[in-house]
Amino acid sequence: MRTKIVLSSCLMAAGLAFGGVVIVPTAAMAATVWVQTAPPPLREEAVPAPRRGYVWTPGYWAWNGHSHVWHSGVWVKERRGYVYTQPTWVEHDGRWEFRRGAWARGDADHDGVPNGVDRRPNNPNRN
C-alpha cells in the first residue's frame, strides 16, 4: 500500500514539473486531466442542418500535453433513449479539470424512468 502511495505521489510530482498537468487514474482506469491553464473561449461554429439518426456534438478545447487544441464539432450516431453531454472544463481552486463527453440514459418526461425502458418517454401529462 505504501509503495502505491509513494508511486502516485512521484507521478503527480512529475506531472506538475512537466507543464503543470496531473493525470489521476480512477477506479474505471479512465484518466482525469488537470491543467493550470484555463481553456480559451469556445469558438463559434455553424451548426449544420439536422441529420436523421445523428446528433451534433459541438466543438471543444482539449489538452494535448502542452496546450489547448480545438476539436471541431461532429455528427455522431444517435443512441435511442440516451442524451449526449458535451465535454467541458471545470475550474477547482485555480486548476482546470477536463470532463469528457458521454452518453447517459435520458428521462424526457422527468418521471424517474429512463427513456430506454419507459413505455411513454415523452408524455408530459404522465402521473
Secondary structure by P-SEA (a helix, b strand, c coil): caaaaaaaaaaaaaaaacccbbbbbccccbbbbbbccccccbbbbbcccccccbbbbbbbbbbcccbbbbbccccccccccbbbbcccccccccbbbbbcccccccccccccccccccccccccccc
